[in-house]
Amino acid sequence: MDAKPGTPEFDELEALVILVEAFERIAYPMEAAPANDAVLFYMDQHNLKPKDLVPIFGSTSRTSDILSGKKPMTLEMIRKLNSQYGISIESLTRPSRLREPARRGRPAAA
């Protein structure tokens, strides 16, 4: 790991790093984070609170629903998050992990 650039040891280390990274991409692929997780990550990194996003999402309850994955973001919300906070469109347009709403009443007979 202490190989100096321009040496054969450095070249060998660089080749091994490339091979290990390729192996990890194939053997352990990582799923892209859902949109609501991307927003939560951004909030964590920039010390934002849910109340800071109320102007974008419209209300405290809608902000909570979007961040928890109960409701998806609208195109207008995505545009505002991108323009005001610089969150990439790519990460905001991934499907959120939407939670299934709780079922009410008795289950249907089979």
Secondary structure as the mmCIF struct_conf table of DSSP 4:
data_model
#
loop_
_struct_conf.conf_type_id
_struct_conf.id
_struct_conf.beg_label_comp_id
_struct_conf.beg_label_asym_id
_struct_conf.beg_label_seq_id
_struct_conf.end_label_comp_id
_struct_conf.end_label_asym_id
_struct_conf.end_label_seq_id
HELX_LH_PP_P HELX_LH_PP_P1 ALA A 3 LYS A 4
TURN_TY1_P TURN_TY1_P1 PRO A 5 GLY A 6
BEND BEND1 THR A 7 THR A 7
HELX_RH_AL_P HELX_RH_AL_P1 PRO A 8 ALA A 27
BEND BEND2 TYR A 28 TYR A 28
HELX_LH_PP_P HELX_LH_PP_P2 PRO A 29 PRO A 34
HELX_RH_AL_P HELX_RH_AL_P2 ALA A 35 GLN A 45
TURN_TY1_P TURN_TY1_P2 HIS A 46 ASN A 47
HELX_RH_3T_P HELX_RH_3T_P1 PRO A 50 LEU A 53
HELX_RH_AL_P HELX_RH_AL_P3 VAL A 54 PHE A 57
BEND BEND3 GLY A 58 SER A 59
HELX_RH_AL_P HELX_RH_AL_P4 THR A 60 SER A 68
TURN_TY1_P TURN_TY1_P3 GLY A 69 GLY A 69
BEND BEND4 LYS A 70 LYS A 71
HELX_LH_PP_P HELX_LH_PP_P3 PRO A 72 THR A 74
HELX_RH_AL_P HELX_RH_AL_P5 LEU A 75 TYR A 85
HELX_RH_AL_P HELX_RH_AL_P6 ILE A 89 LEU A 92
BEND BEND5 THR A 93 ARG A 94
HELX_LH_PP_P HELX_LH_PP_P4 PRO A 95 SER A 96
HELX_LH_PP_P HELX_LH_PP_P5 LEU A 98 ARG A 103
BEND BEND6 GLY A 105 GLY A 105
HELX_LH_PP_P HELX_LH_PP_P6 ARG A 106 ALA A 109
#
